[in-house]
């Protein structure tokens, strides 16, 4: 009986207190909503800023030089022992980043423009690309990657294992689905399934904003890689060590053995030579050591025509003493070279 009597005597005070409390709740909720919107706007602006910088930040912008046309006929073209492509009949254009001369002894000074080609990449070669180029930069938080192609739910996926630095280095494995984003000209890796420490399923965890990949990873200084949410986006020049490769990616396909990356564009009008295995360089100004050609005409033929020609710009000079060089006139050079 006492409580109703007290409430009756103080109902005005109770009403004012209740209204004040509700007002405080409304104000608090409004402040939190304002803060959330402000954070979202800032995050959106930062994401937009990063994307703009990413799209405008190609470090491989070439000069207006037409460069040197190169045809690879039945060649394993090697960047390193772990990074190479097998070219049945492929044409590229070597373009200097500065000036008009392609210096084949300075692999950072030019890029290889790829057009209308299909580059087939084995999983172990993609592994080399990831370790030697994509994630090989100061403060990278991913290392020791291994790559396999696996089937999951009827779809071929690229399975990655390695270590990621989250306070300390911990092992992880994840399945990624590859695609090409034409608007950014990037090879996209969408994370489908993730495990850490070998047993802990973490796919759901990385959907939580504080644990998004873009919060966990640092980005390379050359802007070849961007992380947006839980997708990694790699520009074509970010896949290869020097000499870098550039071009417009059209599509990617993953079968049980290979990753096929298709480049778009007009074909490169590179020269053709009789014979089976060769590297033919034609046109433009090039330099090899102290030797410079104003109108390049260099044909490098495989000494053993019975199998694929294994060739590397990194190591061609060491094979010159073991090669046969014919200079019939002052306009062309013919080299017969053994494999690397």
Helices and strands as residue ranges (DSSP letters): H 2-9, H 11-56, E 68-78, E 84-96, E 101-103, E 110-114, E 117-122, H 123-129, I 130-134, E 142-152, E 155-165, E 169-181, E 186-196, E 200-201, G 205-207, G 209-211, H 213-216, E 225-228, E 231-235, H 236-239, E 244-246, E 248-254, E 258-264, E 278-282, E 285-288, E 291-293, E 297-302, E 309-312, H 316-319, G 320-322, E 324-326, E 333-337
